[in-house]
Amino acid sequence: MYCRSGRVWYQVQGGGTPLVLLHGWCMSSAIWAPQIEGLGGTFRLVTLDLPGHGLSSPPSEGFSLAGCAEAIADLFTQLDLQGAVLLGWSLGAQIAVAASRLLADRLSALVLIGATPRFTRTAGYPHGLPLAEAEGMALKVKRNIQRARDGFSARMFASGELETPAQAYQVQELLAAVPLPDTSAALQALTSLIDTDIRESLSLIDIPTLIVNGDQDDICLPGASGFMADRMPKAERFVFAGCGHAPFLTRPAEFNACVKDFVENVSGNSARHP
């Protein structure tokens, strides 16, 4: 698909309620393999690579959350998606919130995984990373994006979360298959995370929202998910004990069941309250 951001790669599989999945920083749609396998029989799955990631071209005007949101809105129009659920992980969660403002009449719900309204901490908001740590991530990308991504990937998991050697191997193989993003896009995406603060707009998100996080996430801290859930009027929260930043990879069956149950409840409530 060609849009204002350039060429955006996407794939559609299955039938049913549309479920659009947005990956996180330095990743691609390949990260959703466990969801494609576990949810493909239930939903019309739409997976895409964010601009400058995976098979999508680097954005012509630079990576921005607003540009990503516009690309997603264009995709919704092209595929004529109605009553869709938009699911975003980490950076993808920020983009999902931005896109929801453009898609209010096409969305039935949001699912936000490892989300944060503000990536860095500030006075009165202790639920982010120190600014110096976030800026250090950018320096690592400039030096060697492969090593930076490998370090970030290792940090996604809590101690003991990958319970067996077989599971650890499976997850590492999946991560190894994710293409490296365009370096400029990765840096610009990180800058977008550092600069974005959506705390004041959370109360305006008036659609059912499932907020999912691991209780040992040290990238987007658990307190950030709690902060969002407390301020979004139709939010509910599910916390994975013993998990870090990517419970959908380490606990895929439980995660997939959680999403199914949430969407079924949303659909049921919509049917009872037209």
C-alpha positions as CSV (number, residue, x, y, z in Angstrom):
1,M,0.0,0.0,0.0
2,Y,1.3,3.5,-0.8
3,C,0.3,6.3,1.5
4,R,1.6,9.7,2.6
5,S,4.4,7.9,4.5
6,G,5.5,5.9,1.6
7,R,5.1,2.1,0.9
8,V,3.6,0.2,3.9
9,W,3.6,-3.6,3.8
10,Y,0.6,-5.4,5.2
11,Q,-1.0,-8.8,5.2
12,V,-4.6,-9.9,5.8
13,Q,-5.5,-13.4,7.0
14,G,-8.7,-15.1,8.3
15,G,-12.2,-13.8,8.8
16,G,-14.4,-12.4,11.4
17,T,-13.9,-9.2,13.5
18,P,-10.9,-7.2,12.1
19,L,-8.0,-7.2,14.5
20,V,-5.2,-4.9,13.4
21,L,-1.8,-5.5,15.1
22,L,0.9,-2.9,15.5
23,H,4.4,-4.0,16.6
24,G,6.9,-2.2,18.8
25,W,10.2,-0.3,18.4
26,C,12.9,-1.9,16.2
27,M,10.6,-4.9,15.4
28,S,8.2,-5.9,12.6
29,S,5.0,-7.7,12.0
30,A,7.0,-11.0,12.2
31,I,6.7,-10.7,16.0
32,W,3.1,-11.7,15.8
33,A,3.6,-15.3,14.8
34,P,2.1,-16.7,17.9
35,Q,-1.0,-14.6,17.4
36,I,-1.4,-15.4,13.7
37,E,-1.3,-19.1,14.7
38,G,-3.6,-18.7,17.8
39,L,-6.0,-16.1,16.6
40,G,-6.2,-16.6,12.9
41,G,-9.3,-18.8,13.1
42,T,-11.2,-16.2,15.2
43,F,-10.3,-12.8,13.6
44,R,-9.6,-11.2,10.3
45,L,-6.0,-10.4,11.2
46,V,-4.3,-7.4,9.7
47,T,-0.6,-7.2,10.4
48,L,1.6,-4.4,9.0
49,D,5.2,-3.1,9.2
50,L,5.4,0.4,10.5
51,P,7.2,2.9,8.2
52,G,10.9,2.2,8.1
53,H,10.5,-1.3,9.7
54,G,10.3,-4.7,8.2
55,L,9.2,-4.6,4.5
56,S,7.9,-1.0,4.7
57,S,9.9,1.8,3.1
58,P,11.5,4.5,5.3
59,P,9.0,7.4,5.6
60,S,9.8,10.2,3.1
61,E,9.2,12.9,5.7
62,G,10.7,11.1,8.7
63,F,9.2,8.8,11.2
64,S,6.5,10.3,13.5
65,L,3.6,9.0,15.5
66,A,1.2,11.3,13.6
67,G,2.5,9.9,10.2
68,C,2.1,6.3,11.4
69,A,-1.5,7.1,12.6
70,E,-2.3,8.6,9.2
71,A,-0.9,5.5,7.4
72,I,-3.1,3.3,9.6
73,A,-6.1,5.4,8.8
74,D,-5.3,5.1,5.1
75,L,-5.1,1.3,5.5
76,F,-8.5,1.2,7.3
77,T,-10.0,3.1,4.4
78,Q,-8.4,0.9,1.8
79,L,-9.5,-2.3,3.4
80,D,-12.9,-0.8,4.5
81,L,-12.4,-2.0,8.1
82,Q,-15.4,-1.5,10.3
83,G,-15.9,-2.5,13.9
84,A,-12.2,-3.2,14.2
85,V,-10.1,-3.8,17.2
86,L,-6.7,-2.0,17.1
87,L,-4.0,-3.7,19.1
88,G,-0.6,-2.0,19.8
89,W,2.5,-3.1,21.7
90,S,4.9,-0.6,23.3
91,L,5.6,2.0,20.6
92,G,2.7,0.4,18.7
93,A,0.4,1.2,21.7
94,Q,1.3,4.9,21.4
95,I,0.5,4.8,17.7
96,A,-2.8,3.0,18.3
97,V,-3.9,5.7,20.7
98,A,-2.9,8.4,18.1
99,A,-4.7,6.5,15.3
100,S,-7.9,6.0,17.4
101,R,-8.5,9.7,17.2
102,L,-8.7,9.4,13.4
103,L,-10.7,6.1,13.4
104,A,-13.5,6.7,16.0
105,D,-16.3,5.6,13.7
106,R,-14.4,2.4,12.5
107,L,-13.1,1.1,15.9
108,S,-14.9,-1.0,18.4
109,A,-12.0,-1.3,20.9
110,L,-8.3,-0.9,21.7
111,V,-5.8,-3.4,23.1
112,L,-2.7,-1.8,24.5
113,I,0.3,-4.0,25.5
114,G,3.3,-2.8,27.5
115,A,1.9,0.7,27.0
116,T,3.0,4.0,28.5
117,P,1.6,7.6,28.1
118,R,5.1,9.0,28.6
119,F,8.3,7.0,28.0
120,T,10.5,9.1,30.3
121,R,9.9,10.1,33.9
122,T,9.3,13.7,35.0
123,A,8.2,15.6,38.1
124,G,5.0,14.0,39.3
125,Y,5.3,11.0,37.0
126,P,7.7,8.3,38.2
127,H,6.5,5.6,35.8
128,G,9.0,6.2,33.0
129,L,12.7,5.6,32.4
130,P,15.3,8.2,33.2
131,L,15.9,10.5,30.2
132,A,19.6,9.6,30.2
133,E,18.7,5.9,29.8
134,A,16.5,6.6,26.9
135,E,19.1,8.8,25.3
136,G,21.6,6.0,25.9
137,M,19.5,3.7,23.8
138,A,19.8,6.2,20.9
139,L,23.6,6.2,21.2
140,K,23.7,2.4,21.0
141,V,21.6,2.5,17.8
142,K,23.9,5.0,16.2
143,R,26.9,2.8,17.1
144,N,25.5,-0.6,16.0
145,I,21.8,-1.1,15.5
146,Q,22.1,-4.9,15.6
147,R,23.8,-4.9,19.0
148,A,21.3,-2.3,20.2
149,R,18.4,-4.3,19.1
150,D,19.8,-7.5,20.6
151,G,20.3,-5.8,23.9
152,F,16.8,-4.4,23.8
153,S,15.4,-7.8,23.0
154,A,17.2,-9.4,25.9
155,R,15.8,-6.8,28.3
156,M,12.2,-7.6,27.2
157,F,12.1,-10.7,29.4
158,A,12.0,-11.1,33.2
159,S,14.4,-13.5,34.9
160,G,13.0,-17.0,34.6
161,E,10.2,-16.0,32.2
162,L,11.5,-18.2,29.4
163,E,10.8,-21.4,31.4
164,T,12.3,-24.1,29.3
165,P,15.3,-24.3,26.8
166,A,12.7,-25.2,24.1
167,Q,10.7,-22.0,24.7
168,A,13.8,-19.9,24.9
169,Y,15.0,-21.3,21.6
170,Q,11.6,-20.7,20.0
171,V,11.4,-17.1,21.1
172,Q,15.0,-16.4,20.1
173,E,14.5,-17.9,16.7
174,L,11.4,-15.7,16.2
175,L,13.3,-12.5,17.2
176,A,16.3,-13.4,15.0
177,A,13.8,-13.6,12.0
178,V,12.7,-10.0,12.6
179,P,14.5,-7.7,10.0
180,L,16.5,-4.8,11.4
181,P,14.7,-1.4,10.8
182,D,16.1,1.5,8.9
183,T,18.5,3.2,11.3
184,S,17.1,6.7,10.8
185,A,13.6,5.4,11.3
186,A,14.6,3.6,14.5
187,L,16.3,6.8,15.9
188,Q,13.3,9.0,14.9
189,A,10.9,6.5,16.5
190,L,12.9,6.6,19.7
191,T,12.8,10.4,19.6
192,S,9.1,10.3,19.1
193,L,8.7,8.1,22.2
194,I,10.9,10.4,24.3
195,D,9.0,13.5,23.1
196,T,5.4,12.2,23.4
197,D,3.3,12.8,26.4
198,I,-0.4,11.7,26.1
199,R,-1.3,11.8,29.8
200,E,-3.8,14.7,29.4
201,S,-5.6,13.0,26.6
202,L,-6.3,9.6,28.2
203,S,-9.7,10.7,29.6
204,L,-10.9,11.4,26.0
205,I,-10.4,7.8,24.8
206,D,-14.0,6.7,25.1
207,I,-14.0,3.2,23.6
208,P,-13.5,-0.1,25.4
209,T,-9.8,-0.6,26.1
210,L,-7.9,-3.6,27.4
211,I,-4.5,-2.7,28.9
212,V,-2.1,-5.7,29.2
213,N,1.3,-5.6,30.9
214,G,3.8,-7.8,32.7
215,D,4.4,-7.1,36.3
216,Q,8.2,-7.2,35.8
217,D,8.3,-5.0,32.7
218,D,11.4,-2.7,33.0
219,I,11.0,-1.0,29.6
220,C,7.5,0.4,29.9
221,L,7.1,0.2,33.7
222,P,4.0,-1.5,35.2
223,G,3.0,1.7,36.9
224,A,2.5,3.3,33.5
225,S,-0.2,0.7,32.6
226,G,-1.9,1.3,35.9
227,F,-1.7,5.1,35.3
228,M,-3.5,4.7,32.0
229,A,-6.1,2.2,33.3
230,D,-7.0,4.6,36.1
231,R,-7.6,7.5,33.7
232,M,-9.3,5.9,30.7
233,P,-13.1,5.7,31.3
234,K,-13.7,2.4,29.6
235,A,-10.4,0.6,30.4
236,E,-9.8,-2.8,32.0
237,R,-6.5,-4.2,32.9
238,F,-4.9,-7.7,32.8
239,V,-1.5,-8.2,34.4
240,F,0.8,-11.2,33.6
241,A,2.6,-12.2,36.7
242,G,6.3,-13.0,36.2
243,C,6.4,-11.4,32.8
244,G,8.3,-8.6,31.3
245,H,7.6,-6.5,28.2
246,A,6.3,-9.1,25.8
247,P,3.8,-11.5,27.5
248,F,2.3,-12.3,24.1
249,L,5.5,-14.1,23.2
250,T,6.1,-16.0,26.4
251,R,2.5,-16.7,27.4
252,P,0.8,-16.8,24.0
253,A,-2.0,-19.2,24.8
254,E,-3.1,-17.2,27.8
255,F,-2.6,-13.9,26.0
256,N,-4.6,-15.0,23.0
257,A,-7.4,-16.2,25.2
258,C,-7.4,-12.9,27.1
259,V,-7.9,-11.0,23.8
260,K,-10.6,-13.3,22.6
261,D,-12.6,-13.0,25.8
262,F,-12.2,-9.2,25.8
263,V,-13.4,-8.9,22.2
264,E,-16.3,-11.3,22.8
265,N,-17.4,-9.2,25.8
266,V,-17.2,-5.9,23.7
267,S,-19.2,-7.5,20.9
268,G,-21.8,-8.8,23.3
269,N,-22.2,-5.4,25.0
270,S,-22.5,-3.7,21.6
271,A,-25.2,-6.2,20.6
272,R,-27.1,-5.5,23.8
273,H,-26.7,-1.7,23.5
274,P,-27.0,-0.7,19.9
